[in-house]
């Protein structure tokens, strides 16, 4: 019996539970399940105050760690707060359990194409049809492309400043929090432009990795060499070396123009990096 089977069996004997929905990667037909896939599940109830989510998570094992959250508008407008239990169990099992009012079912199904009901009182088990279309990365327009490129060059300049000031933490965090995410976004733009807007990048761009050539994967990995000032300087160069051709690819695929000041921004980086050499 799976964890979901257990939840459904419990729901069948609890009149307050009117439906059960599942979400996330386990409902994505394009992903490959492994031992780390978590179960995202929602109990839709008549009275949220009458269902104890903490009791439910203990019916499938002994948690090793729990985050208890009160979520508002988790899937669009909500009629009340969703009681959420992000739960780890021994090994690699994880369950994200939500307790939500049944009045939110329609909004839940409309909000995300990966959401589906797997059981409903009076109807029994159901097999929903789900896909990742609501997670597809939009092919960028000129505004989105300019914003991504501008943020990349601006924040990478801050990383260079951190190196020049011998501040490893500042340089690294500027690269990690602001610059590399723009590089990964640009890679996602290219992937979705190549697929006519039908590409799901996943959390933190995790599915983007599979779209890269072996050389590009190696180049992206080189941006994580950050143990010292020499390493972070090399990572900055690696970011620039990868971003430049990918940005050009996106412009070629979309017919969009370079961002304003691109040539002068790139020339300034060449000067700065020459001074750091």
C-alpha positions in Angstrom: 0.0 0.0 0.0 1.4 3.4 -1.0 1.2 6.5 1.1 -1.5 7.8 -1.2 -3.4 4.5 -0.9 -3.2 4.9 2.9 -4.6 8.5 2.8 -7.5 7.4 0.6 -8.3 4.5 2.9 -8.4 6.9 5.8 -10.5 9.4 3.9 -13.1 6.8 3.1 -13.8 6.4 6.8 -13.7 10.2 7.6 -16.9 12.0 6.5 -15.2 15.4 6.8 -12.9 14.6 3.9 -14.7 15.2 0.6 -11.9 14.9 -1.9 -8.1 14.3 -2.2 -5.9 16.0 -4.8 -2.3 15.5 -5.8 0.1 18.1 -7.3 3.6 18.6 -8.5 6.2 16.5 -10.2 4.5 13.2 -9.4 1.7 14.3 -11.8 4.1 15.4 -14.5 4.2 12.8 -17.3 7.5 14.3 -18.6 9.5 13.5 -15.4 11.1 10.3 -14.4 10.2 9.2 -10.8 12.9 8.1 -8.5 13.3 7.5 -4.7 13.4 11.2 -4.1 10.0 12.1 -5.6 7.8 13.5 -2.9 4.0 13.2 -2.6 2.2 16.5 -2.8 -1.3 15.8 -1.5 -4.2 17.9 -0.4 -7.2 16.9 1.7 -10.3 18.9 0.8 -12.5 18.9 3.8 -15.9 20.2 4.8 -14.6 21.8 8.0 -10.8 22.6 8.1 -10.9 23.0 11.9 -12.1 19.4 12.3 -9.2 17.8 10.5 -5.8 17.5 12.3 -3.1 17.4 9.7 -0.5 16.4 12.3 -2.5 13.3 13.0 -2.6 12.5 9.3 1.1 12.7 8.7 1.7 10.3 11.6 -0.5 7.6 10.0 2.1 6.8 7.3 5.2 6.8 9.4 7.3 8.6 12.0 8.4 12.0 10.7 12.1 13.0 10.9 11.4 16.7 10.2 8.2 18.8 9.8 7.6 22.3 8.6 4.1 23.4 9.7 2.9 26.4 7.6 -0.2 28.4 7.2 -0.5 29.1 3.5 -2.7 31.8 2.0 -3.5 31.7 -1.7 -1.3 28.7 -2.4 -3.1 28.0 -5.6 -4.8 31.4 -6.3 -7.5 32.9 -4.3 -8.5 30.8 -1.3 -11.6 30.9 1.0 -9.4 30.2 4.0 -5.8 29.5 5.2 -4.5 26.1 4.1 -2.9 24.1 6.9 0.3 22.7 5.5 2.7 20.0 6.7 6.0 19.6 4.8 7.2 16.2 6.2 10.3 14.1 5.9 10.3 10.4 6.9 13.2 7.9 7.3 15.1 7.3 4.0 14.1 9.6 1.1 10.3 9.7 1.6 8.7 13.2 1.8 5.1 14.2 1.9 3.7 17.7 1.5 0.3 17.5 3.1 -2.3 20.3 2.9 -5.7 20.5 4.6 -8.0 22.9 2.6 -11.6 23.7 2.4 -13.6 21.9 -0.2 -14.9 25.2 -1.5 -11.4 25.8 -2.9 -11.5 22.7 -5.2 -12.5 24.6 -8.4 -9.8 27.3 -7.9 -7.3 24.6 -7.2 -8.0 22.7 -10.4 -8.0 25.9 -12.5 -4.8 27.3 -10.9 -2.2 24.6 -12.0 -2.3 22.0 -14.8 -0.4 19.6 -12.5 -3.3 19.6 -10.0 -5.8 16.8 -10.1 -8.3 15.0 -7.9 -7.5 11.4 -7.3 -10.4 10.6 -5.0 -13.8 12.1 -4.3 -16.5 11.1 -1.9 -19.3 9.3 -3.7 -17.2 8.7 -6.8 -14.1 6.9 -5.4 -10.7 6.9 -7.0 -10.1 8.9 -10.1 -7.2 9.2 -12.6 -6.7 12.9 -13.5 -5.2 14.1 -16.7 -2.4 16.4 -15.9 0.5 18.1 -17.7 3.1 20.9 -17.1 1.6 23.5 -19.4 1.0 26.0 -16.7 4.7 25.8 -15.8 6.0 26.4 -19.3 8.5 29.2 -19.6 7.1 32.0 -21.8 9.1 32.9 -24.9 10.5 36.2 -23.9 9.4 39.5 -25.4 11.8 42.4 -25.7 11.1 43.7 -22.2 11.7 40.3 -20.5 14.9 39.7 -22.5 16.3 43.1 -21.8 15.5 42.8 -18.1 17.3 39.4 -17.8 20.4 40.6 -19.7 20.6 43.9 -17.9 20.3 42.3 -14.5 23.0 39.7 -15.4 25.5 42.4 -16.4 24.6 44.7 -13.5 24.9 42.1 -10.8 28.0 40.5 -12.3 29.6 43.9 -12.1 28.9 43.8 -8.3 30.6 40.4 -8.2 33.7 42.0 -9.9 33.6 44.8 -7.3 33.6 42.2 -4.5 36.7 40.6 -6.0 38.5 44.0 -6.4 37.8 44.7 -2.7 38.9 41.2 -1.7 35.5 40.5 -0.2 34.9 36.8 -1.1 31.4 36.6 0.6 30.0 39.6 -1.3 31.4 38.5 -4.6 30.1 35.0 -4.2 26.7 36.0 -3.0 26.3 38.5 -5.9 27.1 35.6 -8.2 24.9 33.0 -6.5 21.8 35.1 -5.6 21.5 37.4 -8.5 23.8 36.7 -11.5 23.8 33.0 -12.1 20.0 32.9 -11.8 19.9 35.3 -14.8 22.2 32.9 -16.7 19.9 30.0 -15.9 16.9 32.1 -16.9 18.6 32.9 -20.2 19.2 29.1 -20.8 15.5 28.6 -20.1 14.6 31.3 -22.6 16.6 29.5 -25.2 15.1 26.1 -24.4 11.5 27.4 -24.5 12.2 29.3 -27.8 13.5 26.1 -29.3 10.4 24.3 -28.2 7.8 26.9 -29.3 7.1 27.9 -25.7 6.5 24.4 -24.4 9.3 24.0 -21.9 9.1 23.6 -18.1 12.4 24.7 -16.5 11.4 23.3 -13.1 12.4 24.7 -9.7 15.7 26.5 -9.8 15.9 25.6 -13.5 16.6 22.0 -12.8 15.2 20.7 -16.1 17.3 23.2 -18.0 20.4 21.1 -17.4 19.1 18.3 -19.7 18.8 20.8 -22.6 22.5 21.7 -22.5 25.3 20.2 -24.6 28.1 18.4 -22.7 30.3 21.4 -23.3 27.7 23.8 -21.9 27.1 21.6 -18.9 30.9 21.8 -18.2 30.8 25.5 -18.7 27.9 26.0 -16.3 29.6 23.8 -13.7 32.7 26.0 -14.0 30.7 28.9 -12.6 30.6 27.2 -9.2 34.4 27.4 -8.6 34.2 29.8 -5.7 36.5 28.7 -2.9 38.8 31.7 -3.1 39.3 35.0 -5.0 41.1 33.2 -7.9 38.2 30.8 -8.1 35.4 33.4 -8.1 37.2 35.4 -10.7 37.4 32.3 -13.0 33.6 31.7 -12.3 32.8 35.3 -13.3 34.7 34.7 -16.6 32.9 31.4 -17.0 29.5 33.2 -16.5 30.3 35.7 -19.2 31.7 33.1 -21.6 28.5 31.0 -21.4 26.0 33.9 -21.2 27.2 35.7 -24.3 26.5 32.9 -26.9 23.3 31.8 -25.2 22.0 35.4 -25.3 22.9 35.5 -29.0 21.0 32.2 -29.6 17.9 33.6 -27.9 18.0 36.8 -30.0 18.4 34.7 -33.2 15.5 32.4 -32.2 13.2 35.3 -31.3 14.2 38.0 -33.6 14.6 40.4 -30.6 17.3 43.1 -30.4 20.2 43.4 -28.0 19.6 45.3 -24.8 20.6 49.0 -24.7 24.2 49.6 -23.8 25.2 46.0 -24.5 28.4 46.8 -26.3 29.7 49.3 -23.7 28.7 47.0 -20.8 30.7 44.1 -22.4 33.7 46.4 -23.1 33.7 47.5 -19.5 33.8 43.9 -18.3 36.8 43.3 -20.5 38.6 46.2 -18.9 37.7 45.2 -15.4 38.8 41.6 -15.8 42.0 42.7 -17.5 42.8 44.7 -14.3 42.1 41.7 -12.1 44.3 39.4 -14.1 
